[in-house]
Amino acid sequence: AGDDDKMTPPKASETLRRALTHPTIEVIKGGGHMMMIERPDQTLETLKNFIATSATLESLNETN
């Protein structure tokens, strides 16, 4: 979520977070509704961290 998103403010993510099993919400400072254009480096780093964490969680689930 971008902390400056007027169309989908970060608080709107709370409903989705409650519906998910292992939710995380990352707020990108200075990001609006088009974070990939407005804050590409921060968005990419956040996505890479999410994918790495998700892959780790998935491999842990497979071994249990």
N, C-alpha and C positions, 0 to 999 in steps of 0.2 A: 504494500500500500504506500502511496505517496502521501506525505504529511500535508501536502498542499492540494490534494485531489478534491475538486469541488463536485465532480459527478459521482464519485464513489469514495466518500471520506473513510479514513481508517476505522471509525466506529461502526461502519456498515459491514466490515469484515468480521465483526464479532458474531453475528448470526451464523455465518458460514463456519467459523471456528468451532462453535458449539456443536455443529452437525458432523464434524470430522472426528476420526479416531485418534490420530496423532497430529493435531494441528500446530502450526507455527505461523505467526504473523510477523513479518519484517516490515518496518516503516522506513522508507527511504527519505531522509531529510532533504527538503527542497524539491521532491518529486511531485508531479501533478498526476493527471490521468494518463499521460503518455511517458511513463518513466523510461522506457527503452530509448526514447529520443532525448528526453530532458536530462537524464542521468544514466547514460549508457554504461559507464564503468562500474558504478555502484550496483546497477541492476544486474549486470553480468556476474559480478562477484557474489551477489546474493543468490542468484540462480545456481552458480557452481557449488556454493556451500550447501544449498538445499539438495541438489542432486547427490553430492558426496554423502551427506547425512542419510538421505533416503536409501542409497545403495548399502550403506553400513547397516541400517535398521533391517533392511530386507534380508541381508546375509545372516544376521543374527536370528531372525525369525525362521529361516530355513534350517538352521542347525539345532533348533529346539524342538 
